[in-house]
Amino acid sequence: MTGTRTPGFGVLGPLSAVVGGAPAPLGSAKTRIALATLLLGANHVVSVEELIDRLWNGEPPRGARNAAQAYVMRLRNVLGEAGVLIRTQPPGYLLAITPDMLDLGRFHARVGAAERARAAADPAAEATELRAALALWRGTPLADVPSELIQAQEATRLAEERLRAWERLVDLELELGRHAEVIGTLHTLTEENRLRERFWAQLMLALDRSGRQADALAVYRRVTVLLRDELGLDPGEALRRLHQEILLNDGGTDASGKAAGWTAPFQLPADVADFVGRTGLLAAIRELVTRPGRNRLAVPVVVLAGPPGVGKTALATHAGHELRGEFPDGVLHVNLRGYSTSPPLAATDALARFLRALGIAAERIPHEIDEQSALLRSLLSGRRVLMVLDNAASPEHVRPLLPSDPSCAVLITSRDELRGLVALDGARRLPVGVVSAQEARAMVGNIVGAERVAAEPGAAGAFAAACGYLPLGLRIASTNLAGAASRSIAEYVARLRPGAKLDAMEIEGDDQAAVRLAFDVSYSTVKPALSQFFRTLSAIPGPDFDDLAAAAVTGTEPAAAHRMLDRLAATNLIGAGAPGRFHFHDLIKEFAAERARDQDPAGEREAAPARLAGWYRQRTYTACRLLYPDAHLLGAAPDGPPPWPDAAAALDWLETEAENLVALVCARPAGVAVWELAYALLPYLQRSRQDSLWQSAFTAALTAAQHAGDRPGQAAIHRALSRMQFHHARYSESETHMLEAARLFRESGDPVGEARAHTGLGSIYGELGRLDESIVHLEQSLRLGGDTAGRSTTLFDLGMTRIHLGRVREASANLEQAQELARRQGLPHLQLRCAGAFAFRDLWAGRLRSAAYAFGEALDGWAQLQFSPGVTEIVRNLAETCVEAGLPVLARDLGGRTLAWAQAAETVWLVIGSHVVLGDAALAGDDLYAAMRHFTQAQALSGGAAYWAPAIDRGLAAGHRRSGELSEAAAIATRGLAEALPRDRGRAHAELSAVLLAQGDPAGASTHAGLAEALAEEYGYRLDRARAQRAAAAAHRAAGDTASAADQQKRAAAVVDAVRAEADPMLRKVVARVPPRDAA
C-alpha cells in the first residue's frame, strides 16, 4: 500500500471499512457478506466453499465458485489500496491485517488486558480495560450483513462476548462500590436482554446496596412475572436466593445471590391417629388448593366454617398432612384463638411467628402490620407454601396474613362464615357439619373397640346419635366409654340424661350448648378429686400451663398435679401440647368454669386465681432480679435461690409464660394486685418485641390499680407506660405518663419510685432538647436518694447531658461515679454505657485514638452480651469517628450497617443518627446527592426529637452551600446560632462563615470563624477549632491577607494531621472487629 493512513475495519456494529481516511463504499449485500467472512477469519485462510456457504446460506446456485471469486475481486476494487490485503491462498483467500486494524481485534486485546489485571488482583484496572473494550461497540454486530449463517453463528457469538464483558464489568463496578452508578446501565441491559437473569440479579444487588431495598424487591417481582409470561418458568435458584438475601437484609456479596438455603417449615400439629371420614371435604379441599381457578393469579383460600366441636381443626390438620407433598416449601400453622377465653392472637403476633419461622430475627421484624404483611408476602413469593390459619374470628383477623403468590394456598377454620373474605378476597367456603352415622360409628369403633361396637350395633348407633354425631363429643364420650370396659354400651347410653342432651344439642346458635352433653358425659366419669382439680384449672386465664402452674392454682403438690394432668389429657378433657405443657379446648374450659360456679363456693373460686397470681409473682420477681438486677419492683421480693440454673433459663421461662402472665393481668382477679406483676414485666417487655402484650398488660394494670385506689401501683404503671412510649419515640405521651408517675410516687411517699420518675423525665427532656429541664429533674432524682441502681443510671444520664453542655469535668465525675456504682451492683449494661460515654466525650474533644479504643472496649462488651442495640449505637459512633479521622469510605460502610440494623429493629433514634453520619460521610466524600438524601430522610424522621436537629441542619446547610443554594444555606446556618449546646453553636458559626465567604463577604466570614474558634477553644473541641481556623484562613485569603491565611492553615493542618495520624491504626483495628451487616 502507498497510502499514509492505516485502513480500519469494524464488525462490532454495522459492517464498516475505512481506507485512506474515508469510508469505503461496500455496495451490494454480497460484497458485505464477503468482507464480513474474511474479517471474521482474518489472518486465516477462508476456503471458497466456506465463502459460498456464507454468500448463499448453504444453497449455492450453479456457477457459485466463479461468482464467489468475482465478489472477492469486486471487494478488492472497493477497498482500493487496501485491496492488496486480500491474498489468494489455496484453498481460498486470506485477509492479512494487524489486530489494531479491526475493532474486534482491539476488543479482544482490551479483554485480554482485563484478564491480566484480574490475575494481578487489580479490579480497578480490569474495569478500566473492560470499559474501553465495550466502548468499541457501535450497536448490534454485523447488523447490515444479510447472511443467515453469519447472523446465526458469528453475530450471536459476538453478542454473547459483549454480554459476558458487561456482566464482568458490572460485577467489578459493584465490587468497587459503584452501586448507584451502574443502576441506569443495568436498567438498559435488562430491557435489551429481558430473559438474561444475571443482569436482573445485578440490578437487584445494585439497588439493594444503594439503600433501595423496596426497588430491588420490585425488580424481582417484575422479572418473576416476565419469566412466567414468556417462558412459563419461575426465576432460577440464583435469583431466588438473592431475593431471600435482600429480604433478610444480608447485603449481598455478589450477583449470584448466595444466601442460606431455604429451610421448609412444617408447623402442623400431629395428625389424629384414628382420623376417619370426611372424604368429600378432603377431596374438595385438595381440588381447591391445588387446581387453579378461573384467575390463575389468585391465591387459593379455603374457609372451613361450622359450629364448635365439628372437627374443623382436625380436618384442616389432616388435610395439611395429606397435602404436604404438594407444598414442598413448607406448611405454616397458627392458632389465632379467635373464639377463646384467652385474648385473640393479634395479627401482628401471628405475623411475627411466621416471620421468625421463615428465618427473620426478632429484632428485624417491623412494628407496623402493613410492613410485616409485605415482608411475609415477599418471603413467600415464588414458594409453594400451605398456610393453615386455625380458629379465626373475622376477615380482618386473617387478611394481613394472606400471601399474594398463587403458588401458595391458605386453609382457614372459623366458627364464622367469614362472608367478607368470600366477597372481597375470593375465598371459597366449605361448610363443615356433623359426621354421618357411618363415620360416627367408625369413630366410636376406633376408640371403644370394633368388637364392642359389633356386639351392640344398635346401642352403638344410639350412642352416636346421643352425641349428636359431633366429632368432639364423640371422641370425649367414646374415650370415657372405653375406660368403662365392664359396662355395656347400652348401660352407658342409659346414663345419658335427656335433659342434658336437649340442652346440649337443640339450642340453636348457642356455642356453649353445642357440646355440653359430650363434656358432661366425660366429666361425670372422673373421680371427685380429679373433677375438683379440673374445675379449678379453669381459673387459669392464659392459653397454656405446666404442672407447676396447675399445682399453684389448685393448691396441690406438683407431683400430684402432674398425675392428674396426665389423667385429664388421657380423657381428652385437656390437651397436651409442647413437652410438659397442657391446654384447655376453649369450650371445655367454659364448661369447667360453669361447673365451678355451680359446685364450688365463692371463696374457693376467688382463692384459686389468687394462688396462681402469688406463684406467678414469685417466679416473675425472681426472674426479673436474675435478669435485670437494676429493675424497680413494687413490694417485697421473694427469698430463696432461683429455680433456674442460669439467666438464660430464666429468660426462657419468661418467654414461655409471657402470654400467660399478661392474660392473668388482663383478667384482673379479685383481690390480686396485678399491677405489681405487670410492673415486674416492664424490663422484659421493654427488651422484647411484643407490643400487643405490653399495651394490654399495662392498660389493664392501670385500670386495676385505679379501681383499687392503689396510688403506688398507679404510679408504677404510669412509669411503665412512659418507658414504652419513650422506646417508640412518642415523647409527648411519655412525658404525660412520667409526670403523673412522679406526682403519684411523691404523694405515696416512695422516694425510690419518685427518683426513677425524675430520671425518666430527664431522659425525655434530653431527647426533646430541653437540657436545662433535664438537669433539673436529674439533680432532683439524686437529691431524693433513690436506690443504688437507679442512682447509677441517673448519674450516667447527668454525665451525658453535661458532656453535651460542654461541662466535661463535671460530666466525667458523674460518669466515674455511675461506672463505679454499676460495677459494685454487677450491672454490665450500665458499665458499658459509661464506657461508651467516655469514648463519646473524647470524640467531641478530638482525642480520636482514645475514643476509638474506648468505643472498641464497649463494642466488645455489647457483642459479648449479645445486646444488638448497644452494638448499633457504638458502631454508629465509630462511623462518626471515622468521618473525623478523614476516613469517609469506612464511615459510609459502618453507617450503612447501623442503618440496616436500626431499621430492622425499628429504633427510630438510631435510624436518624445513622442517616446523619451517612450524610456527613457523603459530604466528606463530595457526594452531595447522597448527603442531601440522608439529611432529608433524617429530618423527615426526627419528629419531636430535637437531639439530631442541629446536626441535620448543619448537614443541610453544607449541602445547599456546595450546591450553590446560598440563601437556603445561610438561613439554615443562621438558625444554628441559637442552639443550646456550645458545640452546635460553634459548628453553626463555622458553617455560616463558609456560606458568607461563598456570598462574597470575607469580613463576615472572618467574624463567624473567629466566634467558632473561640467556642471550640473554650470547651476544648480540638478538631472543631482546627475547622474554624481553616474557615478563618479561607476568609483571610479572600481578603488578601495571605500571611494570616497561611499561618491559620498551617496551625489547623498540624492539629488535624497529628490527630488523624495518631488515631488511624487504632481506629482501623477497632473497625475490623465490627460485626458484618447480617450479624448484629
N, C-alpha and C positions, 0 to 999 in steps of 0.2 A: 504493500500500500504506500502511496505517496503522500496521503493527507497528513495533516499535523494533529488531527484530533482522533482519539481512540473511539471506535464505534461502541455503542451500547445497546443492549437488548433487555427486554422486560417480559416476564411471564407472570409476575405477581399482580395481576390485574389484566386489563385488555392487552393483547399482544402488541409490542412496540419494538421499533428498531430505529436508532438514531445514528446516521452516518454523516460525517463532516459537519456535525453540529446541527443537523436538520433532520426531522422525521422522514423516514423512508416511506414512499407510497406503496404499501404492501398489496394493495389492489384486491384481487379476487380471493374468494374463500379458500380455494385450493392452494394458492400461494401462502396464505397464512397457515394452513394446515402443514404444509411442507416445512416452513420455517419453525413452527412450534415443535414439530417432530425432531428436527435437527437440534434445536436448542435444548430440548429435554434430554437428548442423548449426546450433548456437547462433549467433544474430545473422545468420543467413541464412535465406531463405525455403525451407521444405521443402514441395515440392509434394504435393498429395493423392495423386497417382499413386505417388510415392516412398514415402509413408507406407503406402499399400495394399500395395505390394510387400513392405515390411518386415513388415507385420502378417500376411500370408498367404503369404510366401515365394514370390511370383510366381504364385500360383494363387488369385486372389480369387474369392469367391462372388458370387452375384447380390446387388445392393444393397450392394456393398462401399463405395461412396463415402459413402452415408448412414451405414453402420456406422462408418466411419473418423471421420466428423465427430462421431458420438456418443461415440466413445472419447476424442476430444480434449476434448469438453465434460465428460465424466466426469473426465478428468485435471485440468481446471481446478478442478473441485469438490474433488477430492482434495487439491490444493495449497492450498486455502483462499485466504488473502490473496495468496499468490504466484501464484495462477492468472492474475492480470492480466498477468503477464509473457508469457503466450502470446497473441499477437496474430494476428487473421485478416488475412492479406495475400495477395491473389491472386498465384500460383495455389494457395496453400496456407496455411501457418502459419509464424510466426516467433517463436522464443523469445528474448526480449531480456534478456540477462544480462551482467554485467561479468565479466572473466576470473577475478577472485578468488572469484566465486560458484561456480565449477566446479573440482573438483580437477584436471581435465585442463588447464584454463587456467593454474592455478598451476604445474603440472608444466612446461608449455611456457615459462612465464615464467622458472622456475629454469634450465631447459635453455638458454634464450636468454642468461641472465646468465652461465652457464658458458661459452658460446661467446664472449661478450665478454671474459671472463677469459682464455680461450685466446688470443684475438687480442692481448691485452695481455701474453702470455707470463707469466701468473701461475698456475702449476699448483695451488698450494695453494688459491687462491680458487676455481678451477674445480672442484676436488674437493669443496670445501665446498658449492658450489651443487648439484652432482650428488647428493651425499649427501642434501641437503634435498629434491631433486626425487624421488629414489627412496623417501624416507620417506613420501611421499604415497600410495604404493601399498598397497592393503589385500588384495590377492590377485589371482586371475585376473580380468581386466577383463570386466564385464557377465556374470558367471558365471550369474546368475539371470534373464537375458533370453533367452527361448526362441525366438529368431528365427534361422533358418539363415543368412539373408543378413547379419544383423548379426554373427553369430559368424564367418562366413567372411570378411567384408570388413573390418568395423571392429574387432572384438575381436582378430583376428590382427594388424592394423596396429598397434594399441595395444601388444600384447605385444611386437612387434618393436621399437617405440620404447623400451620398457623395457629390453629386452636390449641394444640399442645403447648406452643410457645406462650400463648395468652394464659393458659392455666398455670404454667410455671411462673410467669411474671406476676400474676395476681397473688399466688402463694407467697412470693417474695415480698410484694408490697404489704401483705398482711403481716408477714414476719417482721418487716421493718417498721410496723406501727402506722402505716399509711392507710388506716381503715377507711376513714371518711373520703380520702381522695379517690379510692377505686370504686366507690358506690355507683357513680354515674356510668363509668365504663362497664361495670357489671350489669347495670340495667340494659345497656345496649347489647351486650353479649348474650344475655338471657333472651332478649327479644329476637335476636338473629338466630339463636340456637336453642329453640324452645324446649327441645327434648334432651338436651345435654345437662344431666343432673349436677355435674361438677360445678358449672357456673352458678346454678341456683344455690348450691351449698356455700360457695364462696360469697355470694351476695348476702345470704343469711348471716354468715360469720362476720362480714364487714359491718352489717347493720348492728349486730349484737355488740361487737366491740366498740361501736360508736355510741353506745348507750341507747340504741333504738330497738330494744327487745321486741316491742309490740310490732314494729315494722318487719322485723325478722320473722316473727311468727305468722304475720300476714302473708309474707312471701311463701312460707311453707304451705299455707292453705291454698294459695293460688296455684303453686306447682302441683299440689295434690289433685285439684280439680282438673288441671290441664292434662296430667298423665292419665287420669281416669277417662276423660273425654276422648283423648287422642288414641290411647293405647289400651284402655280398659285395665290399667295396672295401677297399683299403689306405688308411692315413692320407694326407691331402693333402700337397702339397710343403712348405707352411709347417711343419707338424708334423714331417715327416721331417727338415727342415733344423735345426729346433730340437733334435730328438733328437741329431743329429750334433754340434751345437754343445755340448750338455751332455756328450756323450761325450768331446769334445776339451777339455772343461773351459775353454771360452772365456768363460763368463759372459755370457749374452745381453744385448742392449741393448733388445729389445722382444719382444712376444709373437709376432711374425711368424717368429721363429726364423731370422733372416738369418745365414747362415754360408757359408763357401766351398763351392762346389758339389762334389758327389761326382765324383771322377775315377776312372773304372773301371780297375783294374789289369789288366794282361794279362801274366802271368809265364811262360806256357808257353814251353818251348824251341821252336826252329824244327821244323816237321814234317819227316819224312823225305821227301825229294823223290820217291822212287820207291816209296812205300809201296803194297803190293798185298795183296789178300785180306782175310781176317778179316771178311767181310761179315756173317755170322751174329752174331759177337760185337759188331760195331758196332751192328747193329740192336737187339740185346738191351740194350746199354748205353744207347742212346737211349730205348728203351722204359722202362727202369727209372728213369732220372733225369728224364724229362720227363712221365711219366704217373703221377699219384698212385696209391698202393697202397690197400689197404683202410683204412689210417689216414691220412686226408688231412692230419693234423697232424704226421706223422713226416717226418724229413729222409731223402730217398733216399740210401742209402750203398751203393756197389757196390765189391766187392773183386775185383780181378783177381789170381788166385792161380795159381802154377805154378812149375816148376823154373827155374833160372837159364838165361838165354840164349834163352828162348822169345819174347822181344819184348814183355814186359808194358809196359815203359816206352814203347816206340814206339807200341804200341796205345793206351795212355792218352793220349799226346801227340796222336796223330792224332784220337782221339775228341774230345779237348778242343777242337781246332781246328774240327772239324765242328760241335760244339755251341755254338760261341761266340755265334751268333745267338740261342740260347735263353736266354743268360745275359748280358743287356745291361749288368749292373752289374759285370762283370769275371770274370776267371779267375785264381785264386791257385794257385801251384805251389811245391812244396818237395821236395828230395831228402833224405829222412830218414836215409839211409846206414845203414839197419838191418842190412844184410849188406854190410859194408865193412871193409877193413883199417884205415880211419880210425875213430876213435870215433864211435858213432851221434850224430846231431844230436839234442841234448836237446829235449824238447817245449817247454821254456821258450824255447830259442833259436829254434825254429821259430815259436812264437807271437810272439816279438819281431819276427821278419822280417815276418810277416803284418801285425802292428800297425803297423810302420813303413810298409809298402806302403799301408796304409789311412789314413795321414796322422797317426799318433800319433808325436810326437817321442820320441827315445830316452830322454831323461831323464824322460819322463812314463809310461814303461812300468812297471807294477808288478813287484815282485820275485817275489811269490808266484804259483805256477802257477794256482791257483784264480781269483785276481783277473785274471790275464792271460786265462784262458779266458772268464771272464764278460764282460770287455771286448770280446773278439773276437765273442762271440755277440751282444752288444748292437750292435756296429758293423754286423753282417751282418743284423740284424733288419729285415725288410721289403725286403731286397735280393735280387735274383736273381743269385747268385754261384756259380760252379762252383769247387770246391776239388779239386786233384789232389795227392794225398799219395803220393809215389813211394818205393818201397823201404822199407816199414815193417817193423819187427821183430816187433811184438806188438800186441795190442789196447791195452795201456797206452801204447804209443808214439803212438797216434793219437787216443785218446779225448779228451784235453784240447783237440785242435784242431777237434773236430766242432762245426758250427753247430747251432742249435736251431730255426731258422726253416725251415718246409717249402718256402719259395721257393728255398732253396739246395739244392745237391746235392754229393755227395762221391764221388770216384773214387780208389780206393786200389790200389796194386800191392804185392805181397809174395810172397816165396817160401813164407811160412807161410800156411796156410788161414785163419788168424785166426778160429778157431771161436768163441772167446769174443765177438768182435764180432758174429758172426752170432746167437749165442744170446741175448746180453743187450742188444744195441743194434739188432737188426733189420736188420743188413746183409745184402745179397744177394751170394752168392759166385758168380762166373763163372770156372770153371776155364779156364786158358789153356794149351793144349798146343802141340805142334809144328804146322807148317803142312801142308796137304795137298800131295800130289805135284804137283798142277796149280799151286798157289800157289808152291811151291818152284821149279818150272820158270820161272814168270813172274819170280820174284826173280832167278834166275840170268840170264835173258834181259835184264832191265833193266840189269844191271851188266856182264855179259860181252859182250852184244850179241845181239839177236834172230837175226841172220843166222848166227852161230856155233852157237847152240842148234838152229836149224832144220837146219843142215848135219849135226849129230851128235846127233840126238834121243835115241838110246839112251845115248850117253856122258853126255849132259846129265842124263838120269834117274839114271844110276849115280852121277854126281857129287852130285846132291841127296840120294840115298839114303846115300852115304858120309858126308855131313854130318848125317845123322840128321834131315833136314828141320827142323833147328834154325835159326831165323832168324839168330841172331848168328853161328853157324858158317857159314851160307850166305853172309852178307854179307861176312865176312872172307875166306873162301876164294874167293869169286867176284871180289873185288877183286884178289886176287893173280893169279887166273887171267886176269883182264882185262889185267893188266900183262905177262903172258907171251903176247903176241899170236902169236909164232912157233910156239907149242906147241899141239897139238890138245888138245881136252878129254879124249879117250881117253888120251893120253900123260900128262896131268896126273893123271887118276884112277889110272893105274898107279903113280904115285909115292906114293899114299896107303898107308901101311903098315898091314896088317891088325892087327898087334899094338897099334899106337897107337889104331886105330879101336875095337877092343874095349875097351881101357882107357877111351877117351873116352865111349863110348856105352852100355855094358852094365852098369856097376856102379851098381846102384840105390841111391838115397839119398845118393850121393857128389856134393856140389855141385861139387867141383873137377873130378871126372872128366866131368861132363856136357858140357863144351865143350872138353876138351883137344885133341881132333882138329882142330877149327876153328882153335884158336890155333896148333897145331903146323904146320898147313899154311901159314898165313900167315908164321909165324916162319921156316920153312925157306927162304923165298924171299928174305929180306933178306940183304944182304952182311954179311960178318963184322964190319966196323967198326960198322955200324948195329945188328947184333944185340948186340954188346958194350954199345953205348950203351943199347939197350933194356933189357937185363938190369940194368944199373947204375941206371937210372932207378927201378927198383923199390925202391931203398933210400930213396927219398923217402917219409916216413911220412904226410905231410899230404894233404888232399883234392885239391889242385891245385898247379901250379907254373908259373913262367915260364922263359924261355930262360936267364936268369942263374942261377937255382937249378939248372937242368939242367946248365949248364956247370960249376957248382961241384961237384955230386955226381959227375959223370963225369970231371972234370979236363980238359975240353976248352975251346977258345976259344968265347966267346959266339956269334960268327958261325957257326961250325961247328955248335954246338949248335942254333942256330935252324934251319939247313938240315935237320938230322937229325930234329928235331921235326916239321917240315913233312912230311918223307917218312913218318914213322911215322903221322902224322894221316891222310895220304892213303891209307895201307893199313889204316886203322881199328884199328891196334894201340893207339893212344891217341886221345883225343878232344880236340877244340878247343872251349873254352867262351867266356868273355869274351875280348875282344880281347887277344891276346898271352899268353893263359893256356891251359894244357893239363891234362888229367887222364887217369888210367887208368880203364877199367872195372875194378871190383874183382876180378873173376875173371881178367882178363888180367894184372892186377898180380900176383896169386898165381902165375899161370903164369910170368911173368917172374922172380919171386923163386925159383921152383922151378928154372928153368933156370940162374939164377945159382948156386944151391947145387950144381947138377950140373956146371957148366962153369968156374966161376971159383974161384981159390984163396981160402982163408980170409982171407989177408992183404988181398987186394983188396976182399973183401966187408966187412971191417971198416974199410978206409980210406975207402970211399965215404961212409958217414954221417958220418965224422969230418970229411971235406972240406966236406960240406954244413953241418955244425954250425959249423965255423970261419967259413964265409961268412956264415951267418945271425947268428953272434955279432958279427962286424964290422959288419954292417948295423944290427943292433939297437942296439948300443952307440952307433953314430954317430947314429942317430935319437934315441936317448934323450938324448945330450948336446945335440942341437939343440933338442929339445922341452922337456927337463926338466934344465936345467943344474945344479940342486941335487941331482940324484939321486946316491945312493951306489952304486957299482958294484964288483964283485969283479974283481981282476986288472987288467991294463993295458988302457987304452982305445986303439983304433986311431988311427993317424996319418992325415993327409991330409984334403983337403976332403970335405964330404959329397956324395953323388951326387945330391942333390935341390936344386932351385933355392931352396926356402924351407921353412919349418917345416910349412906346410900340406901340401906334397907328402910330407914325411917322415911326417906323421900318416896320410896316405892309404896309404902303404906299410905302416905298422904295421897299419892296419885290414884291408888286403887279406891280409896274411900272418899275422895273429894266430892263426888256427886251425892253420896250418902250423907256426908256432913252437911252439905248445902240443903239437901232435902229436909234434914232434921231442923235446920234453922228456919226454913220456909214453913215447916209445919207448925212452928211456934207452940209446942205443947204447953199446957197449963203448968204454971209454977216453975218453968225452966228458963234460966237466964241465957237464952240462945245468943244474945249479943256477945257474951263472953266467948262462946265458941266461934262465932263469926270473926271477932276481932283477932283471935288467935290464928285464924286462917289468913289474915292480911299478908304477912310476908310470903307465904306460899303462893297466894293468888296473884300477888304483885309480880312474881317471877315466872309464873306460868301463863300460857296463852288461852285463858278460859274466861273471856269477858262475860259470857252469859251467866257464869257461875257467880262471879263477884257482884254483879248487878243484882241478881236475885237474892244472894245471901245478905248483902248489906242493906238493901231496901227492906227486906223482911225483918232484919235485926233492928233497924232503926224504929220501925213501927212497933215491934215488941217492946223495946226499951221505953218508947214514949207512952205506950199503954200502961206499962208497969210503973211509970214515973221514976225510972232509974236514970238519974242525971249523969253519973259517971259512965253508964252504958251508952247513953245518947252521945256523950262527948267522944267516946272511943269510936263509935261508928261514924260520926261526922268526920273524925280524923281519917278513918279508913276510906270513906268516900272521897275525901280530899286527895289522899295519896293516889287513888286510882285515876281520878280526873287529871291530876298532875302528870301521871305517866302518859296520858294521851294528849298532853299539851293543851288541856282545856283549863286555862289558868283562872278565868273568872269564876267558874263553878268551883274549882279547887279552893280559891280564896274564901268564897262564901262558906263552904263547909268547915274550913280550918278556923276561921274567925269564930264560928259557932262552937267548935270544939274547944278553943281556948277559953271562951266565956264559961262554958259548962264545966270544964275541968276546974277553973278558978272557983266557981260557985260551989263545987263539990269538995273543995279542999284537997285537991290532988295536984301537988306541985310537980310531980314527975310527969303526969299527963299534960299539964299546962306548959311545962318546959318543952316537951316534944312538939306541942302545937305551935309554940312560938318559933321553934326551929323550922317547922314546916312553913310557917308564914315567911320566914327569912328566905327560904328556898324559892317560894313563889314570887316574892318581890324581886329577888335577884334575877329571875328569868324575865320579869317584866321591866327590868332596867331601873327599878326604884331602889337603888343600892343604899341610900341613907335609911329608908324604912327597913330594908333588910337587916342592916346592922342594929337598928333599934330592937328589933324582935330577937335577933340572935343574942345580943347582950342581955336582954330581958330573960331569955332562956337560961343563960349562965347564972344570972342573979337568983333565979328560982332554985338553983341547985340541981334538981333532977336526979337521974341515975347516972352511973359512970358511962354506960354505953351511949345513952342519949347525949351526955355532956361531950363525949369524944366526937360525935357526929356534929354537934353544934360548933365545936372548936374548928373542925375541918371546914365547915361552911363559912365560918367567920374568917378563917385564913384565906380561903379562895376569894372571898369578897374583898378583903383588904389587898390582896395581890392586884386585883383589878383596879382598885383605887390608888395604887402606887404606894401603899403603906407597907413596904416589903418587910421592914424589920418586925413590925407587929404581926404581920401575916406569918412570918417564919416561926415566931414564938408560938402562935396559935397552932400551927401545923405540927410543931415538935411536941407540944402537949397532947394533941389529938393522937399522934402516932404512938406516943408512949402509953397513953390510956388504952388504945386499941391493942397494943402488944400485951399489956397486963391482962386484958379481958379475953385475949385469944380471938380477936376479930380480924381475920386476914383480909376481908374485903376492904375494911376501913384503912388498914395499914397500906394496902396497895393504892387506895385513893390518895393517901397522903404522899406516897412516893411519886405518883403522877403529878400531884400539885407542886411538889418541889421542882420537878422537871419543867413544869409549865412556868414557874417563876423564873427559872434560868433561861428558858426560851425567850421570854419577854426581855430579860436583861441582856440578851445577846451572848450568853455563855452556852454556845451551841454544843460543845463537846460534853459539858456536864449535863445539859438537858438530854442529849442523845443517850448517855449512859443511864440516867435515871429512868427515862422512858423505856429503855431496854429491860431494866430490872422489873418495872411494873408490867411490861408485856409478858415476860416470862412467868410472873406470878399469876396473872389473869389466865394465861394459857394452861398453867398447871391446875387451876381451879375450874377450868373449862367454863369460864364465865364470858360468853361472847360479847355482851355489851361493853365490858371493860376492855377487851381486846380491841373492839372497834374504836372506842374513844382514844386509846393510846396510839393506834396506828394513824388515826386522823391527825393527831398532834405531831406524830413523826413526819407526816406529809408536810405539815406547816414548817417543821424544822428543815426539811429538805428544800423548801422554797427559800427560806432564809439563807441556807447554805449554798444557794446557786445551783441546785440540782433539780430543775423543773421536771425532767423526764421521770426521775424517781418519784417525785411528788405526785405526778399525774398517775403513775401506776398505783401508788398507795391510796390515793384519793379515790381511784376507781374501785378498789377493793372495798373501802369503807362505805362508799355509796351503795354498792351492791348489798353489803351486809346490813346496813341500816334500813334500806328499802325493804329487804326481806323480813326484817324484824319489826317493821312499821314504827321505828324510832324516829319521830319527826325531827327532834332536836339534832340528832346526828346526821340525818339526811341533809338538813340545811347546812350544817357545818362541813359536810363532805363537798357539797356544791361550792361553798365558799373557798375551800382550799384548792379545789379543781379550777375554779376561776382564777385564783392567784397564780397557780402553776401555768395556766394558759397565758396569762399576761406576761409571765416571766419568759415563756417560750414564743412570744409575739403572735399568739393565735387569738386574735381579737374576737373572731366569731365564736369560738368555743368559750372564751371568757365571758362574753356578754350572755351567752346562753345559760351558763351555770349561775351567774349572778342573778339573772332574771328569774330563773327557777327557784333559787333560794329566797328571793324577795316574795314570790308568789306563795311559798310555803310558810313563811315566817309568821303570818297571822299576828297574834298578840304577843309573840315572843320578841322582846326588844334586844336580847343579848346579841344576836347576829347583825342587827340593823347597821351599826357603824361600819363593819367590815364589808357588808353588801354595798352600802353607799359609796365607800371608798373605791371598791372594785368597779362599780358602775361609772363613777366619775372618771376613773382612769381609762375605762373603755371608751367613753364618749370623747375624752380628750384626744386619745390616739386616733379616733375615727374622724377628728376634725369638728366634732359637735361641741364647740367650746362653751356655748351658752348653757347647754344642759349640764356639762361638766362643772362649770362654775357654780351653778345653782345647787347641785348636789354636794360639792365640796364645801361650800359655804355653810350648808346645813350642819355639817360635821363639826363646825367650830363651837357649837353649843353642847357638844356631848359631855356627859358627866365624867367619863373616865379620861384621865390625863393622856393616856397613850392614844386613845381615839382622837382627842383634840389635836395632839401633836401630829399625828399622821394626816389628819384633815388639813392642817396648815401646810404640810409638805405637798400634798396633792394640789391644794389651791395655788401654791407657789408655781407648780408646773403649769397649771392652767393659765395663770396670769402671764407667765413667760410666753406661752403659745399665743396669747392675745396681744403680745407686744408691749407688756407692762413690766419691764425688768425691775423697776423700783418696787412695785407692789410684790413682785415675786421674791425679791430680796427680803422684804419685810416679813413675809409669811415664812420664808425659810428660816429666818432668824428666830421667830417665835417657835417654830417646830424644834429647832436645835435647843433652845432654852428649856423647853418642856422635857425633851429627851435627856438633857444633861441633869436637870433637877431630879428626875425619877430613875436615872440610871439605865436608860434604854440605849445600849451602845450602838446597835445597828440602826436604830431609828435616828440617832444623832448623825451617824455617817450618811444616811439618806438625806437628812436635812442639809448636811454640808455639801453634798453633791448638788442639791437644789440651789444652794447659795452660789456654788461655783458656776452653775449654768446662768444664774441671774447676773453675776459679776461679768461673765464673759460677754453676755448680750449687751451689757452697759459699757463695754470696752475696757474694763478693769481686768486685764488678762493675768496680772501678777496675783491678785487676790484669788482669782478663779483657780489658778494653778495650785496655790497654797491650799485652798479648801479641798480641791480634788485630791491632792496628794495625801492630806490627812485622812480623808474618807477612805481612800483606797487602802491605806496602810491598815486601818482597823478592819475593813471588810476582808481583805486578803488574809490577814492573820487569823481572824475568827474562822473563816472557811477552811483554811489550810489545817488548822488545829482540829476542826470538827470532822472533816471528811472521812478519815479512816474509821473513826468510831461510829459515825452515822451509817456508813456502808455495812459495817459489821452488824449493827443492830437491825438494819433493814433486811439483812439476809435471814434473820430469824422470824420475820413476819409470816404468818400462815398464808398459804395460797388462797386465791379468791374463793375456792369452794370448800375451805376447811374451817372457817371461823364458826 
